[in-house]
Amino acid sequence: MSSTATLQANRPKGSSSENSVEGPRRYLIGGNWKCNGLYDENVERINVFNGAGAIPSNVDVVLCVPYIHIPMALSLLRDDIEVGAQDCGNNTGDGAFTGQVGAHQLKDIGCTWVIIGHSERREGFGMAGEPEQLCAEKCKIALEKGLKVMFAIGEKKEEREAGTTMEVCAKQLEPLAAILNEEDWANVAIAYEPVWAIGTGLTATPEMAQDTHADIRNWVKEHVSEAVANAVRIQYGGSMKGANAVDLLKQPDIDGGLIGGASLQEDFFNVIRGVPQ
């Protein structure tokens, strides 16, 4: 048995609810723990999730944890929640890349997903951030190494107020559309995260979010293909939580969420249970 298989050999079994509505796309609920939690704190969070009950059968769930806690999550988290990373390097293999964690290493240890292009990385924490082309290249490398990608895009408050939301989203998507093959898109989800709603407690209304998701899907139809547009999952991120998940997730072009603060709490399962059933 490989070391990776050994790591995951004793993961507790999850449970699935069968009374789920089948739509055009499976829902995708991602949790992003960001830089939160000491080891014991995150073990306790995992224990809460392991006992939180059934996951609807029409939902894929992914938990993206800090790099240092990935092995712990892969060994302790229930097996119906996939484990992902919050970023990966743009290196294509081993080498002199101090501080980088490669997609090939994440895949090797057992991760299945990675978030790329989150606004906190695009902005660079007050430093030079990651430009659109780099995000696209990192996505392509991750896909080539066997990971699936939640590719985050979104506008700032002043851009929303100026009416340039879709211009911003298109600028972030253009390099991705140029670098991916059509078949690559089967392993990509687009996470629309209005920057003004991340961690602020503010959230787009369901109607606002739906309008932008529909615009994004139409952009994919025009610049990639109609087949990809119909199949690609578009998640909403931006203070989604149990209290607003039902109204957001019943919108026809909202296929899930990328959840920040609520994914650190049992409320994450209220979001999961908020999908149409």
C-alpha positions as a Markdown table, in Angstrom:
| # | Residue | x | y | z |
|---|---|---|---|---|
| 1 | Met | 0.0 | 0.0 | 0.0 |
| 2 | Ser | 1.4 | 3.4 | -0.9 |
| 3 | Ser | 2.1 | 6.0 | 1.8 |
| 4 | Thr | -0.8 | 8.1 | 0.5 |
| 5 | Ala | -3.2 | 5.2 | 0.7 |
| 6 | Thr | -2.0 | 4.4 | 4.2 |
| 7 | Leu | -2.7 | 8.0 | 5.2 |
| 8 | Gln | -6.3 | 7.7 | 4.1 |
| 9 | Ala | -6.9 | 4.1 | 5.0 |
| 10 | Asn | -8.9 | 4.7 | 8.2 |
| 11 | Arg | -10.9 | 7.8 | 7.3 |
| 12 | Pro | -14.4 | 7.5 | 8.8 |
| 13 | Lys | -17.3 | 6.8 | 6.5 |
| 14 | Gly | -19.7 | 9.6 | 5.6 |
| 15 | Ser | -23.4 | 9.2 | 4.9 |
| 16 | Ser | -25.4 | 10.4 | 1.9 |
| 17 | Ser | -29.1 | 11.4 | 1.7 |
| 18 | Glu | -30.9 | 10.0 | -1.3 |
| 19 | Asn | -33.8 | 12.5 | -1.5 |
| 20 | Ser | -32.0 | 15.0 | -3.6 |
| 21 | Val | -33.1 | 16.9 | -6.7 |
| 22 | Glu | -31.0 | 16.2 | -9.8 |
| 23 | Gly | -30.4 | 19.3 | -11.7 |
| 24 | Pro | -28.3 | 20.1 | -14.8 |
| 25 | Arg | -25.1 | 20.2 | -12.7 |
| 26 | Arg | -24.0 | 18.7 | -9.4 |
| 27 | Tyr | -23.7 | 21.3 | -6.6 |
| 28 | Leu | -20.2 | 22.0 | -5.4 |
| 29 | Ile | -19.7 | 23.3 | -1.9 |
| 30 | Gly | -16.1 | 24.3 | -1.1 |
| 31 | Gly | -14.8 | 25.3 | 2.3 |
| 32 | Asn | -11.8 | 27.6 | 2.6 |
| 33 | Trp | -10.3 | 27.6 | 6.1 |
| 34 | Lys | -7.7 | 30.2 | 5.0 |
| 35 | Cys | -5.0 | 30.7 | 7.6 |
| 36 | Asn | -7.1 | 29.6 | 10.6 |
| 37 | Gly | -6.7 | 27.1 | 13.4 |
| 38 | Leu | -4.0 | 25.4 | 15.4 |
| 39 | Tyr | -3.7 | 21.6 | 15.1 |
| 40 | Asp | -6.0 | 20.7 | 17.9 |
| 41 | Glu | -8.6 | 23.3 | 17.0 |
| 42 | Asn | -8.8 | 22.0 | 13.4 |
| 43 | Val | -9.0 | 18.4 | 14.6 |
| 44 | Glu | -12.1 | 19.5 | 16.7 |
| 45 | Arg | -13.6 | 21.1 | 13.6 |
| 46 | Ile | -13.2 | 17.9 | 11.7 |
| 47 | Asn | -14.8 | 15.9 | 14.5 |
| 48 | Val | -17.8 | 18.3 | 14.3 |
| 49 | Phe | -18.1 | 17.8 | 10.6 |
| 50 | Asn | -17.7 | 14.0 | 10.9 |
| 51 | Gly | -20.7 | 13.9 | 13.2 |
| 52 | Ala | -22.8 | 16.5 | 11.3 |
| 53 | Gly | -25.1 | 14.0 | 9.4 |
| 54 | Ala | -25.8 | 13.2 | 5.8 |
| 55 | Ile | -24.6 | 15.1 | 2.8 |
| 56 | Pro | -27.3 | 15.3 | 0.0 |
| 57 | Ser | -26.4 | 13.0 | -2.9 |
| 58 | Asn | -26.5 | 15.8 | -5.4 |
| 59 | Val | -23.6 | 17.7 | -3.7 |
| 60 | Asp | -19.8 | 17.4 | -3.9 |
| 61 | Val | -18.1 | 18.8 | -0.8 |
| 62 | Val | -14.5 | 19.9 | -0.6 |
| 63 | Leu | -12.6 | 21.3 | 2.4 |
| 64 | Cys | -9.5 | 23.4 | 1.6 |
| 65 | Val | -7.3 | 23.5 | 4.7 |
| 66 | Pro | -3.9 | 25.1 | 5.4 |
| 67 | Tyr | -1.0 | 23.2 | 3.9 |
| 68 | Ile | 0.3 | 22.0 | 7.2 |
| 69 | His | -3.0 | 20.4 | 8.1 |
| 70 | Ile | -3.6 | 18.6 | 4.8 |
| 71 | Pro | -2.2 | 15.2 | 6.1 |
| 72 | Met | -4.3 | 15.5 | 9.2 |
| 73 | Ala | -7.5 | 16.2 | 7.2 |
| 74 | Leu | -6.7 | 13.3 | 4.8 |
| 75 | Ser | -6.4 | 10.9 | 7.7 |
| 76 | Leu | -9.3 | 12.1 | 10.0 |
| 77 | Leu | -11.9 | 13.7 | 7.8 |
| 78 | Arg | -15.0 | 11.7 | 6.7 |
| 79 | Asp | -14.4 | 10.1 | 3.3 |
| 80 | Asp | -17.3 | 11.9 | 1.5 |
| 81 | Ile | -15.6 | 15.3 | 1.9 |
| 82 | Glu | -12.7 | 15.8 | -0.4 |
| 83 | Val | -9.6 | 17.5 | 0.7 |
| 84 | Gly | -8.0 | 20.4 | -1.2 |
| 85 | Ala | -5.4 | 23.1 | -0.9 |
| 86 | Gln | -5.9 | 26.9 | -1.0 |
| 87 | Asp | -3.2 | 27.5 | -3.6 |
| 88 | Cys | -0.3 | 25.8 | -5.4 |
| 89 | Gly | 2.9 | 26.9 | -7.0 |
| 90 | Asn | 3.5 | 27.6 | -10.7 |
| 91 | Asn | 6.4 | 25.2 | -10.8 |
| 92 | Thr | 5.8 | 22.1 | -13.0 |
| 93 | Gly | 7.9 | 19.8 | -10.8 |
| 94 | Asp | 10.7 | 19.6 | -8.2 |
| 95 | Gly | 13.3 | 22.2 | -8.2 |
| 96 | Ala | 14.7 | 25.3 | -6.5 |
| 97 | Phe | 11.4 | 26.9 | -5.6 |
| 98 | Thr | 11.8 | 27.9 | -2.0 |
| 99 | Gly | 8.4 | 28.2 | -0.2 |
| 100 | Gln | 6.4 | 26.8 | -3.1 |
| 101 | Val | 4.1 | 23.7 | -2.8 |
| 102 | Gly | 3.7 | 22.1 | -6.2 |
| 103 | Ala | 0.5 | 20.7 | -7.7 |
| 104 | His | 2.3 | 17.4 | -8.2 |
| 105 | Gln | 3.0 | 17.3 | -4.5 |
| 106 | Leu | -0.6 | 18.0 | -3.5 |
| 107 | Lys | -1.8 | 15.3 | -5.9 |
| 108 | Asp | 0.7 | 12.9 | -4.6 |
| 109 | Ile | -0.3 | 13.3 | -0.9 |
| 110 | Gly | -4.0 | 12.8 | -1.8 |
| 111 | Cys | -5.5 | 16.3 | -2.5 |
| 112 | Thr | -8.1 | 16.4 | -5.3 |
| 113 | Trp | -8.8 | 20.1 | -5.5 |
| 114 | Val | -7.0 | 23.4 | -5.3 |
| 115 | Ile | -8.3 | 27.0 | -5.2 |
| 116 | Ile | -6.5 | 29.3 | -7.6 |
| 117 | Gly | -7.0 | 33.1 | -8.1 |
| 118 | His | -8.6 | 33.9 | -4.7 |
| 119 | Ser | -8.7 | 37.7 | -4.4 |
| 120 | Glu | -6.5 | 37.6 | -1.3 |
| 121 | Arg | -3.8 | 36.2 | -3.5 |
| 122 | Arg | -4.6 | 38.4 | -6.5 |
| 123 | Glu | -4.2 | 41.4 | -4.2 |
| 124 | Gly | -1.0 | 40.0 | -2.6 |
| 125 | Phe | -1.7 | 40.9 | 1.0 |
| 126 | Gly | -0.6 | 44.4 | 0.4 |
| 127 | Met | 2.3 | 43.3 | -1.8 |
| 128 | Ala | 2.5 | 42.7 | -5.6 |
| 129 | Gly | -0.3 | 40.2 | -6.2 |
| 130 | Glu | -0.8 | 37.4 | -8.7 |
| 131 | Pro | -1.7 | 38.8 | -12.2 |
| 132 | Glu | -4.3 | 37.2 | -14.4 |
| 133 | Gln | -1.9 | 35.4 | -16.6 |
| 134 | Leu | -0.1 | 33.8 | -13.7 |
| 135 | Cys | -3.4 | 32.5 | -12.3 |
| 136 | Ala | -4.3 | 31.0 | -15.6 |
| 137 | Glu | -0.9 | 29.3 | -15.9 |
| 138 | Lys | -1.2 | 27.9 | -12.4 |
| 139 | Cys | -4.6 | 26.5 | -13.2 |
| 140 | Lys | -3.3 | 24.8 | -16.3 |
| 141 | Ile | -0.4 | 23.2 | -14.4 |
| 142 | Ala | -2.7 | 22.0 | -11.6 |
| 143 | Leu | -5.0 | 20.4 | -14.2 |
| 144 | Glu | -2.0 | 18.7 | -15.9 |
| 145 | Lys | -0.9 | 17.3 | -12.6 |
| 146 | Gly | -4.4 | 15.8 | -12.0 |
| 147 | Leu | -6.0 | 18.3 | -9.6 |
| 148 | Lys | -9.4 | 19.9 | -10.1 |
| 149 | Val | -9.5 | 23.7 | -9.7 |
| 150 | Met | -11.9 | 26.2 | -8.1 |
| 151 | Phe | -10.9 | 29.3 | -10.1 |
| 152 | Ala | -11.9 | 32.4 | -8.2 |
| 153 | Ile | -12.8 | 35.7 | -9.9 |
| 154 | Gly | -14.6 | 38.8 | -8.7 |
| 155 | Glu | -14.8 | 42.6 | -8.6 |
| 156 | Lys | -14.1 | 45.2 | -5.9 |
| 157 | Lys | -16.7 | 47.5 | -4.4 |
| 158 | Glu | -15.8 | 50.5 | -6.5 |
| 159 | Glu | -16.0 | 48.3 | -9.7 |
| 160 | Arg | -19.4 | 47.1 | -8.8 |
| 161 | Glu | -20.6 | 50.6 | -8.2 |
| 162 | Ala | -19.0 | 51.7 | -11.5 |
| 163 | Gly | -21.0 | 49.0 | -13.3 |
| 164 | Thr | -17.8 | 47.2 | -14.5 |
| 165 | Thr | -18.4 | 43.9 | -12.8 |
| 166 | Met | -18.5 | 41.8 | -15.9 |
| 167 | Glu | -15.5 | 43.7 | -17.4 |
| 168 | Val | -13.4 | 42.7 | -14.4 |
| 169 | Cys | -14.6 | 39.1 | -14.4 |
| 170 | Ala | -13.9 | 38.8 | -18.2 |
| 171 | Lys | -10.4 | 40.2 | -17.8 |
| 172 | Gln | -9.7 | 37.5 | -15.2 |
| 173 | Leu | -11.2 | 34.8 | -17.4 |
| 174 | Glu | -9.6 | 35.7 | -20.7 |
| 175 | Pro | -6.2 | 34.3 | -20.0 |
| 176 | Leu | -7.8 | 31.1 | -18.7 |
| 177 | Ala | -9.9 | 30.6 | -21.8 |
| 178 | Ala | -6.8 | 31.2 | -24.0 |
| 179 | Ile | -4.7 | 28.6 | -22.2 |
| 180 | Leu | -7.2 | 25.8 | -21.5 |
| 181 | Asn | -8.4 | 23.1 | -23.9 |
| 182 | Glu | -12.1 | 22.6 | -24.0 |
| 183 | Glu | -11.7 | 19.2 | -22.3 |
| 184 | Asp | -9.8 | 20.9 | -19.4 |
| 185 | Trp | -13.0 | 22.7 | -18.3 |
| 186 | Ala | -14.5 | 19.4 | -17.1 |
| 187 | Asn | -12.2 | 19.8 | -14.0 |
| 188 | Val | -12.7 | 23.5 | -13.5 |
| 189 | Ala | -15.3 | 25.3 | -11.4 |
| 190 | Ile | -15.6 | 29.1 | -11.5 |
| 191 | Ala | -15.9 | 30.7 | -8.1 |
| 192 | Tyr | -17.5 | 34.1 | -8.4 |
| 193 | Glu | -16.5 | 36.0 | -5.3 |
| 194 | Pro | -17.3 | 39.7 | -5.2 |
| 195 | Val | -14.3 | 41.1 | -3.2 |
| 196 | Trp | -16.5 | 43.5 | -1.3 |
| 197 | Ala | -18.5 | 40.6 | 0.1 |
| 198 | Ile | -15.6 | 38.4 | 1.3 |
| 199 | Gly | -15.4 | 38.4 | 5.1 |
| 200 | Thr | -17.3 | 41.6 | 5.4 |
| 201 | Gly | -20.7 | 40.2 | 6.3 |
| 202 | Leu | -22.1 | 41.8 | 3.2 |
| 203 | Thr | -23.4 | 39.5 | 0.5 |
| 204 | Ala | -24.9 | 40.0 | -3.0 |
| 205 | Thr | -28.6 | 39.6 | -3.1 |
| 206 | Pro | -29.7 | 36.3 | -4.7 |
| 207 | Glu | -30.9 | 38.4 | -7.7 |
| 208 | Met | -27.5 | 40.2 | -8.0 |
| 209 | Ala | -25.6 | 37.0 | -7.7 |
| 210 | Gln | -27.8 | 35.2 | -10.2 |
| 211 | Asp | -27.4 | 38.1 | -12.8 |
| 212 | Thr | -23.6 | 37.9 | -12.5 |
| 213 | His | -23.5 | 34.1 | -12.7 |
| 214 | Ala | -25.7 | 34.2 | -15.8 |
| 215 | Asp | -23.4 | 36.8 | -17.4 |
| 216 | Ile | -20.4 | 34.6 | -16.6 |
| 217 | Arg | -22.1 | 31.6 | -18.1 |
| 218 | Asn | -22.9 | 33.6 | -21.2 |
| 219 | Trp | -19.3 | 34.8 | -21.5 |
| 220 | Val | -18.1 | 31.1 | -21.3 |
| 221 | Lys | -20.6 | 30.3 | -24.0 |
| 222 | Glu | -19.3 | 33.0 | -26.3 |
| 223 | His | -15.6 | 32.5 | -25.6 |
| 224 | Val | -15.3 | 28.8 | -25.0 |
| 225 | Ser | -18.3 | 26.8 | -26.1 |
| 226 | Glu | -22.0 | 26.3 | -25.4 |
| 227 | Ala | -21.2 | 22.8 | -24.1 |
| 228 | Val | -18.7 | 24.0 | -21.6 |
| 229 | Ala | -21.1 | 26.9 | -20.5 |
| 230 | Asn | -23.9 | 24.4 | -19.9 |
| 231 | Ala | -21.6 | 22.1 | -17.8 |
| 232 | Val | -19.3 | 24.4 | -15.9 |
| 233 | Arg | -20.2 | 24.8 | -12.2 |
| 234 | Ile | -20.2 | 28.5 | -11.0 |
| 235 | Gln | -20.0 | 28.8 | -7.3 |
| 236 | Tyr | -20.9 | 31.9 | -5.3 |
| 237 | Gly | -18.5 | 33.1 | -2.6 |
| 238 | Gly | -18.9 | 36.2 | -0.5 |
| 239 | Ser | -20.3 | 35.6 | 3.0 |
| 240 | Met | -22.5 | 32.7 | 2.1 |
| 241 | Lys | -23.8 | 31.0 | 5.3 |
| 242 | Gly | -26.6 | 28.8 | 6.5 |
| 243 | Ala | -29.0 | 31.8 | 6.8 |
| 244 | Asn | -28.8 | 32.8 | 3.1 |
| 245 | Ala | -27.7 | 29.6 | 1.4 |
| 246 | Val | -31.2 | 28.4 | 0.4 |
| 247 | Asp | -32.1 | 31.6 | -1.4 |
| 248 | Leu | -28.7 | 31.8 | -3.2 |
| 249 | Leu | -28.6 | 28.1 | -4.2 |
| 250 | Lys | -32.0 | 28.0 | -5.7 |
| 251 | Gln | -31.0 | 30.4 | -8.4 |
| 252 | Pro | -30.6 | 28.6 | -11.7 |
| 253 | Asp | -27.0 | 29.6 | -12.4 |
| 254 | Ile | -25.6 | 29.3 | -8.9 |
| 255 | Asp | -24.1 | 25.8 | -8.6 |
| 256 | Gly | -22.7 | 25.9 | -5.1 |
| 257 | Gly | -20.5 | 28.1 | -2.9 |
| 258 | Leu | -17.0 | 28.7 | -1.8 |
| 259 | Ile | -17.4 | 29.3 | 1.9 |
| 260 | Gly | -15.0 | 31.2 | 4.1 |
| 261 | Gly | -16.0 | 31.9 | 7.7 |
| 262 | Ala | -18.9 | 29.6 | 7.9 |
| 263 | Ser | -16.7 | 26.6 | 6.9 |
| 264 | Leu | -15.0 | 26.9 | 10.2 |
| 265 | Gln | -18.2 | 26.2 | 12.0 |
| 266 | Glu | -21.0 | 23.6 | 12.1 |
| 267 | Asp | -23.0 | 26.1 | 10.0 |
| 268 | Phe | -21.0 | 24.8 | 7.0 |
| 269 | Phe | -23.4 | 21.9 | 7.0 |
| 270 | Asn | -26.4 | 24.2 | 7.0 |
| 271 | Val | -24.9 | 25.6 | 3.7 |
| 272 | Ile | -24.5 | 22.0 | 2.4 |
| 273 | Arg | -28.1 | 21.2 | 3.3 |
| 274 | Gly | -29.3 | 24.4 | 1.7 |
| 275 | Val | -29.1 | 22.9 | -1.8 |
| 276 | Pro | -32.4 | 22.2 | -3.5 |
| 277 | Gln | -33.8 | 18.8 | -2.3 |
